Amino acid sequence: MKKIKCLRKKIDCVDKKILKLLSKRFVLTDKIGKIKKLEQIEIEDKNRETELVDKFVSFSEKSNLDKKFTLDLLQLILQESKKRQK
């Protein structure tokens, strides 16, 4: 049980880092949203989304992550980014 507690503590640290990185990402997308609003640019950018899908698929393959999981995660991130930019 001690080994499990130690591993769970490490998982908690990783989770905290993931959330901090997502927070940083959303700060950046919020800034992009402000620029888009000022310059009257559409929030959705299909070319950028396609680029991100390609990057996530490539990364998932290199990192031995499930492709569907990775793409589902990307969709959640993109939905939140768009919501925050509106």
Distance bins in CASP14 RR format, pairs under 12 A and 6 or more apart:
PFRMAT RR
TARGET T0000
AUTHOR 0000-0000-0000
RMODE 2
METHOD distances of the structure
MODEL  1
1 7 0 0 0 0 0 1 0 0 0 0 0
1 8 0 0 0 0 0 1 0 0 0 0 0
2 8 0 0 0 0 0 1 0 0 0 0 0
2 9 0 0 0 0 0 1 0 0 0 0 0
3 9 0 0 0 0 0 1 0 0 0 0 0
3 10 0 0 0 0 0 1 0 0 0 0 0
4 10 0 0 0 0 0 1 0 0 0 0 0
4 11 0 0 0 0 0 1 0 0 0 0 0
5 11 0 0 0 0 0 1 0 0 0 0 0
5 12 0 0 0 0 0 1 0 0 0 0 0
6 12 0 0 0 0 0 1 0 0 0 0 0
6 13 0 0 0 0 0 1 0 0 0 0 0
7 13 0 0 0 0 0 1 0 0 0 0 0
7 14 0 0 0 0 0 1 0 0 0 0 0
8 14 0 0 0 0 0 1 0 0 0 0 0
8 15 0 0 0 0 0 1 0 0 0 0 0
9 15 0 0 0 0 0 1 0 0 0 0 0
9 16 0 0 0 0 0 1 0 0 0 0 0
10 16 0 0 0 0 0 1 0 0 0 0 0
10 17 0 0 0 0 0 1 0 0 0 0 0
11 17 0 0 0 0 0 1 0 0 0 0 0
11 18 0 0 0 0 0 1 0 0 0 0 0
12 18 0 0 0 0 0 1 0 0 0 0 0
12 19 0 0 0 0 0 1 0 0 0 0 0
13 19 0 0 0 0 0 1 0 0 0 0 0
13 20 0 0 0 0 0 1 0 0 0 0 0
14 20 0 0 0 0 0 1 0 0 0 0 0
14 21 0 0 0 0 0 1 0 0 0 0 0
15 21 0 0 0 0 0 1 0 0 0 0 0
15 22 0 0 0 0 0 1 0 0 0 0 0
16 22 0 0 0 0 0 1 0 0 0 0 0
16 23 0 0 0 0 0 1 0 0 0 0 0
17 23 0 0 0 0 0 1 0 0 0 0 0
17 24 0 0 0 0 0 1 0 0 0 0 0
18 24 0 0 0 0 0 1 0 0 0 0 0
18 25 0 0 0 0 0 1 0 0 0 0 0
18 73 0 0 0 0 0 1 0 0 0 0 0
18 77 0 0 0 0 0 1 0 0 0 0 0
19 25 0 0 0 0 0 1 0 0 0 0 0
19 26 0 0 0 0 0 1 0 0 0 0 0
20 26 0 0 0 0 0 1 0 0 0 0 0
20 27 0 0 0 0 0 1 0 0 0 0 0
21 27 0 0 0 0 0 1 0 0 0 0 0
21 28 0 0 0 0 0 1 0 0 0 0 0
21 77 0 0 0 0 0 1 0 0 0 0 0
22 28 0 0 0 0 0 1 0 0 0 0 0
22 29 0 0 0 0 0 1 0 0 0 0 0
22 73 0 0 0 0 0 1 0 0 0 0 0
22 76 0 0 0 0 1 0 0 0 0 0 0
22 77 1 0 0 1 0 0 0 0 0 0 0
22 80 0 0 0 0 1 0 0 0 0 0 0
22 81 0 0 0 0 0 1 0 0 0 0 0
22 84 0 0 0 0 0 1 0 0 0 0 0
23 29 0 0 0 0 0 1 0 0 0 0 0
23 30 0 0 0 0 0 1 0 0 0 0 0
23 77 0 0 0 0 0 1 0 0 0 0 0
23 80 0 0 0 0 0 1 0 0 0 0 0
23 84 0 0 0 0 0 1 0 0 0 0 0
24 30 0 0 0 0 0 1 0 0 0 0 0
24 31 0 0 0 0 0 1 0 0 0 0 0
25 31 0 0 0 0 0 1 0 0 0 0 0
25 32 0 0 0 0 0 1 0 0 0 0 0
25 52 0 0 0 0 0 1 0 0 0 0 0
25 74 0 0 0 0 0 1 0 0 0 0 0
25 76 0 0 0 0 0 1 0 0 0 0 0
25 77 1 0 0 1 0 0 0 0 0 0 0
25 78 0 0 0 0 0 1 0 0 0 0 0
25 80 0 0 0 0 1 0 0 0 0 0 0
25 81 1 0 0 1 0 0 0 0 0 0 0
25 84 0 0 0 0 0 1 0 0 0 0 0
26 32 0 0 0 0 0 1 0 0 0 0 0
26 33 0 0 0 0 0 1 0 0 0 0 0
26 76 0 0 0 0 0 1 0 0 0 0 0
26 77 0 0 0 0 1 0 0 0 0 0 0
26 78 0 0 0 0 0 1 0 0 0 0 0
26 79 0 0 0 0 0 1 0 0 0 0 0
26 80 1 0 0 1 0 0 0 0 0 0 0
26 81 1 0 0 1 0 0 0 0 0 0 0
26 82 0 0 0 0 0 1 0 0 0 0 0
26 83 0 0 0 0 0 1 0 0 0 0 0
26 84 1 0 0 1 0 0 0 0 0 0 0
26 85 0 0 0 0 1 0 0 0 0 0 0
27 33 0 0 0 0 0 1 0 0 0 0 0
27 34 0 0 0 0 0 1 0 0 0 0 0
27 81 0 0 0 0 0 1 0 0 0 0 0
27 84 0 0 0 0 1 0 0 0 0 0 0
28 34 0 0 0 0 0 1 0 0 0 0 0
28 35 0 0 0 0 0 1 0 0 0 0 0
28 77 0 0 0 0 0 1 0 0 0 0 0
28 81 0 0 0 0 1 0 0 0 0 0 0
28 84 0 0 0 0 0 1 0 0 0 0 0
28 85 0 0 0 0 0 1 0 0 0 0 0
29 35 0 0 0 0 0 1 0 0 0 0 0
29 36 0 0 0 0 1 0 0 0 0 0 0
29 43 0 0 0 0 1 0 0 0 0 0 0
29 45 0 0 0 0 0 1 0 0 0 0 0
29 48 0 0 0 0 0 1 0 0 0 0 0
29 52 0 0 0 0 0 1 0 0 0 0 0
29 77 0 0 0 0 1 0 0 0 0 0 0
29 78 0 0 0 0 1 0 0 0 0 0 0
29 79 0 0 0 0 0 1 0 0 0 0 0
29 80 0 0 0 0 1 0 0 0 0 0 0
29 81 1 0 1 0 0 0 0 0 0 0 0
29 82 0 0 0 0 1 0 0 0 0 0 0
29 83 0 0 0 0 0 1 0 0 0 0 0
29 84 1 0 0 1 0 0 0 0 0 0 0
29 85 1 0 0 1 0 0 0 0 0 0 0
29 86 0 0 0 0 0 1 0 0 0 0 0
30 36 0 0 0 0 0 1 0 0 0 0 0
30 37 0 0 0 0 0 1 0 0 0 0 0
30 43 0 0 0 0 0 1 0 0 0 0 0
30 80 0 0 0 0 0 1 0 0 0 0 0
30 81 0 0 0 0 1 0 0 0 0 0 0
30 82 0 0 0 0 0 1 0 0 0 0 0
30 83 0 0 0 0 0 1 0 0 0 0 0
30 84 1 0 1 0 0 0 0 0 0 0 0
30 85 1 0 0 1 0 0 0 0 0 0 0
30 86 0 0 0 0 0 1 0 0 0 0 0
31 37 0 0 0 0 0 1 0 0 0 0 0
31 38 0 0 0 0 0 1 0 0 0 0 0
31 81 0 0 0 0 0 1 0 0 0 0 0
31 84 0 0 0 0 0 1 0 0 0 0 0
31 85 0 0 0 0 1 0 0 0 0 0 0
32 38 0 0 0 0 0 1 0 0 0 0 0
32 39 0 0 0 0 0 1 0 0 0 0 0
32 41 0 0 0 0 1 0 0 0 0 0 0
32 42 0 0 0 0 0 1 0 0 0 0 0
32 43 0 0 0 0 1 0 0 0 0 0 0
32 45 0 0 0 0 1 0 0 0 0 0 0
32 48 0 0 0 0 1 0 0 0 0 0 0
32 81 0 0 0 0 1 0 0 0 0 0 0
32 82 0 0 0 0 0 1 0 0 0 0 0
32 84 0 0 0 0 1 0 0 0 0 0 0
32 85 1 0 0 1 0 0 0 0 0 0 0
33 39 0 0 0 0 1 0 0 0 0 0 0
33 40 0 0 0 0 0 1 0 0 0 0 0
33 41 0 0 0 0 1 0 0 0 0 0 0
33 42 0 0 0 0 0 1 0 0 0 0 0
33 43 1 0 0 1 0 0 0 0 0 0 0
33 44 0 0 0 0 0 1 0 0 0 0 0
33 45 0 0 0 0 0 1 0 0 0 0 0
33 81 0 0 0 0 1 0 0 0 0 0 0
33 82 0 0 0 0 1 0 0 0 0 0 0
33 83 0 0 0 0 0 1 0 0 0 0 0
33 84 1 0 0 1 0 0 0 0 0 0 0
33 85 1 0 1 0 0 0 0 0 0 0 0
33 86 0 0 0 0 1 0 0 0 0 0 0
34 41 0 0 0 0 0 1 0 0 0 0 0
34 43 0 0 0 0 0 1 0 0 0 0 0
34 84 0 0 0 0 0 1 0 0 0 0 0
34 85 0 0 0 0 1 0 0 0 0 0 0
34 86 0 0 0 0 0 1 0 0 0 0 0
35 41 1 0 0 1 0 0 0 0 0 0 0
35 43 0 0 0 0 0 1 0 0 0 0 0
35 85 0 0 0 0 1 0 0 0 0 0 0
36 42 1 0 0 1 0 0 0 0 0 0 0
36 43 1 0 0 1 0 0 0 0 0 0 0
36 44 0 0 0 0 1 0 0 0 0 0 0
36 45 0 0 0 0 1 0 0 0 0 0 0
36 48 0 0 0 0 0 1 0 0 0 0 0
36 81 0 0 0 0 0 1 0 0 0 0 0
36 82 0 0 0 0 0 1 0 0 0 0 0
36 84 0 0 0 0 0 1 0 0 0 0 0
36 85 1 0 0 1 0 0 0 0 0 0 0
36 86 0 0 0 0 0 1 0 0 0 0 0
37 43 0 0 0 0 1 0 0 0 0 0 0
37 84 0 0 0 0 0 1 0 0 0 0 0
37 85 1 0 0 1 0 0 0 0 0 0 0
37 86 0 0 0 0 1 0 0 0 0 0 0
41 48 0 0 0 0 0 1 0 0 0 0 0
41 85 0 0 0 0 0 1 0 0 0 0 0
42 48 0 0 0 0 0 1 0 0 0 0 0
42 49 0 0 0 0 0 1 0 0 0 0 0
42 82 0 0 0 0 0 1 0 0 0 0 0
42 85 0 0 0 0 0 1 0 0 0 0 0
42 86 0 0 0 0 0 1 0 0 0 0 0
43 49 0 0 0 0 0 1 0 0 0 0 0
43 78 0 0 0 0 0 1 0 0 0 0 0
43 79 0 0 0 0 0 1 0 0 0 0 0
43 81 0 0 0 0 1 0 0 0 0 0 0
43 82 1 0 1 0 0 0 0 0 0 0 0
43 83 0 0 0 0 1 0 0 0 0 0 0
43 84 0 0 0 0 1 0 0 0 0 0 0
43 85 1 0 1 0 0 0 0 0 0 0 0
43 86 1 0 0 1 0 0 0 0 0 0 0
44 50 0 0 0 0 0 1 0 0 0 0 0
44 78 0 0 0 0 1 0 0 0 0 0 0
44 79 0 0 0 0 0 1 0 0 0 0 0
44 81 0 0 0 0 0 1 0 0 0 0 0
44 82 1 0 0 1 0 0 0 0 0 0 0
44 83 0 0 0 0 0 1 0 0 0 0 0
44 85 0 0 0 0 1 0 0 0 0 0 0
44 86 0 0 0 0 0 1 0 0 0 0 0
45 51 0 0 0 0 1 0 0 0 0 0 0
45 52 0 0 0 0 1 0 0 0 0 0 0
45 78 0 0 0 0 0 1 0 0 0 0 0
45 81 0 0 0 0 0 1 0 0 0 0 0
45 82 0 0 0 0 1 0 0 0 0 0 0
45 85 0 0 0 0 0 1 0 0 0 0 0
46 52 0 0 0 0 0 1 0 0 0 0 0
46 53 0 0 0 0 0 1 0 0 0 0 0
46 78 0 0 0 0 0 1 0 0 0 0 0
47 53 0 0 0 0 0 1 0 0 0 0 0
47 54 0 0 0 0 0 1 0 0 0 0 0
48 54 0 0 0 0 0 1 0 0 0 0 0
48 55 0 0 0 0 0 1 0 0 0 0 0
48 74 0 0 0 0 0 1 0 0 0 0 0
48 78 0 0 0 0 1 0 0 0 0 0 0
48 81 0 0 0 0 0 1 0 0 0 0 0
48 82 0 0 0 0 0 1 0 0 0 0 0
49 55 0 0 0 0 0 1 0 0 0 0 0
49 56 0 0 0 0 0 1 0 0 0 0 0
49 71 0 0 0 0 0 1 0 0 0 0 0
49 74 0 0 0 0 1 0 0 0 0 0 0
49 75 0 0 0 0 1 0 0 0 0 0 0
49 77 0 0 0 0 0 1 0 0 0 0 0
49 78 1 0 0 1 0 0 0 0 0 0 0
49 79 0 0 0 0 0 1 0 0 0 0 0
49 81 0 0 0 0 0 1 0 0 0 0 0
49 82 0 0 0 0 1 0 0 0 0 0 0
50 56 0 0 0 0 0 1 0 0 0 0 0
50 57 0 0 0 0 0 1 0 0 0 0 0
50 74 0 0 0 0 0 1 0 0 0 0 0
50 78 0 0 0 0 0 1 0 0 0 0 0
51 57 0 0 0 0 0 1 0 0 0 0 0
51 58 0 0 0 0 0 1 0 0 0 0 0
51 74 0 0 0 0 0 1 0 0 0 0 0
51 78 0 0 0 0 0 1 0 0 0 0 0
52 58 0 0 0 0 0 1 0 0 0 0 0
52 59 0 0 0 0 0 1 0 0 0 0 0
52 70 0 0 0 0 0 1 0 0 0 0 0
52 71 0 0 0 0 1 0 0 0 0 0 0
52 73 0 0 0 0 0 1 0 0 0 0 0
52 74 1 0 0 1 0 0 0 0 0 0 0
52 75 0 0 0 0 0 1 0 0 0 0 0
52 77 0 0 0 0 1 0 0 0 0 0 0
52 78 1 0 0 1 0 0 0 0 0 0 0
52 81 0 0 0 0 0 1 0 0 0 0 0
53 59 0 0 0 0 0 1 0 0 0 0 0
53 60 0 0 0 0 0 1 0 0 0 0 0
53 67 0 0 0 0 0 1 0 0 0 0 0
53 70 0 0 0 0 1 0 0 0 0 0 0
53 71 1 0 0 1 0 0 0 0 0 0 0
53 72 0 0 0 0 0 1 0 0 0 0 0
53 73 0 0 0 0 0 1 0 0 0 0 0
53 74 1 0 0 1 0 0 0 0 0 0 0
53 75 0 0 0 0 1 0 0 0 0 0 0
53 77 0 0 0 0 0 1 0 0 0 0 0
53 78 0 0 0 0 1 0 0 0 0 0 0
54 60 0 0 0 0 0 1 0 0 0 0 0
54 61 0 0 0 0 0 1 0 0 0 0 0
54 67 0 0 0 0 0 1 0 0 0 0 0
54 70 0 0 0 0 0 1 0 0 0 0 0
54 71 0 0 0 0 0 1 0 0 0 0 0
54 74 0 0 0 0 0 1 0 0 0 0 0
55 61 0 0 0 0 0 1 0 0 0 0 0
55 62 0 0 0 0 0 1 0 0 0 0 0
55 63 0 0 0 0 0 1 0 0 0 0 0
55 70 0 0 0 0 1 0 0 0 0 0 0
55 71 0 0 0 0 0 1 0 0 0 0 0
55 74 0 0 0 0 1 0 0 0 0 0 0
56 62 0 0 0 0 0 1 0 0 0 0 0
56 63 0 0 0 0 0 1 0 0 0 0 0
56 65 0 0 0 0 1 0 0 0 0 0 0
56 66 0 0 0 0 0 1 0 0 0 0 0
56 67 0 0 0 0 1 0 0 0 0 0 0
56 68 0 0 0 0 0 1 0 0 0 0 0
56 69 0 0 0 0 0 1 0 0 0 0 0
56 70 1 0 1 0 0 0 0 0 0 0 0
56 71 1 0 0 1 0 0 0 0 0 0 0
56 72 0 0 0 0 0 1 0 0 0 0 0
56 73 1 0 0 1 0 0 0 0 0 0 0
56 74 1 0 1 0 0 0 0 0 0 0 0
56 75 0 0 0 0 1 0 0 0 0 0 0
56 76 0 0 0 0 0 1 0 0 0 0 0
56 77 0 0 0 0 1 0 0 0 0 0 0
56 78 0 0 0 0 0 1 0 0 0 0 0
57 63 0 0 0 0 0 1 0 0 0 0 0
57 65 0 0 0 0 1 0 0 0 0 0 0
57 66 0 0 0 0 0 1 0 0 0 0 0
57 67 1 0 1 0 0 0 0 0 0 0 0
57 68 0 0 0 0 0 1 0 0 0 0 0
57 69 0 0 0 0 0 1 0 0 0 0 0
57 70 1 0 0 1 0 0 0 0 0 0 0
57 71 1 0 0 1 0 0 0 0 0 0 0
57 73 0 0 0 0 0 1 0 0 0 0 0
57 74 0 0 0 0 1 0 0 0 0 0 0
58 65 0 0 0 0 0 1 0 0 0 0 0
58 67 0 0 0 0 0 1 0 0 0 0 0
58 70 0 0 0 0 1 0 0 0 0 0 0
58 71 0 0 0 0 0 1 0 0 0 0 0
59 65 1 0 0 1 0 0 0 0 0 0 0
59 66 0 0 0 0 0 1 0 0 0 0 0
59 67 0 0 0 0 0 1 0 0 0 0 0
59 69 0 0 0 0 0 1 0 0 0 0 0
59 70 1 0 0 1 0 0 0 0 0 0 0
59 71 0 0 0 0 0 1 0 0 0 0 0
59 73 0 0 0 0 0 1 0 0 0 0 0
59 74 0 0 0 0 0 1 0 0 0 0 0
60 66 1 0 0 1 0 0 0 0 0 0 0
60 67 1 0 1 0 0 0 0 0 0 0 0
60 68 0 0 0 0 1 0 0 0 0 0 0
60 69 1 0 0 1 0 0 0 0 0 0 0
60 70 1 1 0 0 0 0 0 0 0 0 0
60 71 1 0 0 1 0 0 0 0 0 0 0
60 72 0 0 0 0 0 1 0 0 0 0 0
60 73 0 0 0 0 1 0 0 0 0 0 0
60 74 0 0 0 0 1 0 0 0 0 0 0
61 67 1 0 0 1 0 0 0 0 0 0 0
61 70 0 0 0 0 1 0 0 0 0 0 0
61 71 0 0 0 0 0 1 0 0 0 0 0
62 70 0 0 0 0 0 1 0 0 0 0 0
63 69 0 0 0 0 0 1 0 0 0 0 0
63 70 0 0 0 0 1 0 0 0 0 0 0
64 70 0 0 0 0 0 1 0 0 0 0 0
65 71 0 0 0 0 0 1 0 0 0 0 0
65 72 0 0 0 0 0 1 0 0 0 0 0
65 73 0 0 0 0 1 0 0 0 0 0 0
65 74 0 0 0 0 0 1 0 0 0 0 0
66 72 0 0 0 0 1 0 0 0 0 0 0
66 73 0 0 0 0 1 0 0 0 0 0 0
67 73 0 0 0 0 0 1 0 0 0 0 0
67 74 0 0 0 0 0 1 0 0 0 0 0
68 74 0 0 0 0 0 1 0 0 0 0 0
68 75 0 0 0 0 0 1 0 0 0 0 0
69 75 0 0 0 0 0 1 0 0 0 0 0
69 76 0 0 0 0 0 1 0 0 0 0 0
70 76 0 0 0 0 0 1 0 0 0 0 0
70 77 0 0 0 0 0 1 0 0 0 0 0
71 77 0 0 0 0 0 1 0 0 0 0 0
71 78 0 0 0 0 0 1 0 0 0 0 0
72 78 0 0 0 0 0 1 0 0 0 0 0
72 79 0 0 0 0 0 1 0 0 0 0 0
73 79 0 0 0 0 0 1 0 0 0 0 0
73 80 0 0 0 0 0 1 0 0 0 0 0
74 80 0 0 0 0 0 1 0 0 0 0 0
74 81 0 0 0 0 0 1 0 0 0 0 0
75 81 0 0 0 0 0 1 0 0 0 0 0
75 82 0 0 0 0 0 1 0 0 0 0 0
76 82 0 0 0 0 0 1 0 0 0 0 0
76 83 0 0 0 0 0 1 0 0 0 0 0
77 83 0 0 0 0 0 1 0 0 0 0 0
77 84 0 0 0 0 0 1 0 0 0 0 0
78 84 0 0 0 0 0 1 0 0 0 0 0
78 85 0 0 0 0 0 1 0 0 0 0 0
79 85 0 0 0 0 0 1 0 0 0 0 0
79 86 0 0 0 0 0 1 0 0 0 0 0
80 86 0 0 0 0 0 1 0 0 0 0 0
END
